[in-house]
Amino acid sequence: MAKSIAIIGDSESIKGFGAVGMELFICDDPSSASQLLKQVTDGDYYAIIYMTEEIFEASSREREKFAERAIPAIIPLPGVRGNTGIGQKRLSSFVEQAVGSDILFKN
């Protein structure tokens, strides 16, 4: 069975992603982010789960369960409230682990 792509975030940030076939999971209250992520991952239907950075941060405890797994890939995206830099920091960390130094965003 083919796996789908989901996106979790506040309604304003994710509403347009439905037009490209992503399954939308609206979470306007960051305190419920962990519970929603648990529901989304229970069925093993999604290969990729995008999350707004605010929801990504708020669901850190539940998200840690998937840190060492390839599927689902959980990827933060900036929301309408702006970019917090989480995605860039994660990418920099991954590159540094793979290459040995931060060749993308040298600070």
WOPE-V21448 format. One record per pair of residues at least 6 apart in sequence whose C-alpha atoms are under 6 Angstrom apart, sorted by sequence separation. I is the first residue (numbers start at 1). J is the second residue. D is the distance in Angstrom with one decimal. If there is no record, write none. Layout:
I;J;D  I;J;D
//
This chain:
96;102;4.8  76;87;5.6  11;26;5.4  6;22;5.3  10;26;5.5  5;22;5.3  6;23;4.6  7;24;5.3  8;25;4.7  9;26;5.4  10;27;5.0  8;26;5.9  9;27;5.1  10;28;4.5  33;55;5.9  53;76;5.2  47;71;5.4  48;72;5.1  50;74;5.7  52;76;5.5  53;77;5.6  30;55;5.6  34;59;4.4  47;72;4.5  48;73;4.7  49;74;4.8  50;75;4.8  51;76;4.8  52;77;4.8  53;78;5.5  33;59;5.3  50;76;5.8  51;77;5.9  52;78;5.5  52;79;5.2  30;58;5.8  34;62;5.5  5;46;5.4  3;45;5.3  4;46;4.7  7;49;5.5  9;51;5.8  3;46;5.0  4;47;5.9  5;48;5.0  6;49;4.8  7;50;4.5  8;51;4.7  9;52;5.1  3;47;5.4  5;49;5.9  7;51;5.6  13;79;5.2  13;80;5.2
//
